[in-house]
Amino acid sequence: MTKTFDCVEMKNRIQAEIMAAYEARQHEFASFAEFVKAAAAESEFVREMREKFGRPAKL
């Protein structure tokens, strides 16, 4: 099976997007971990996965 994407490029792109989002909002958070928790709390995808797998909607 031939891959249709570059895993390393995808990882680097996603990490760059996350860091850009953090840098734009870092003044709102005491740490990167707090930013990640807030981003997860705002994510519809995370909410759906928590519901699907029986996890609470909030951390």
Buried (B, 14 or more C-beta within 10 A) or exposed (E): EEEEEEEEEEEEEEEEEBEEEBEEEBEEBEEEEEBEBBBBEEEEEBBEEBEEEEEEEEE
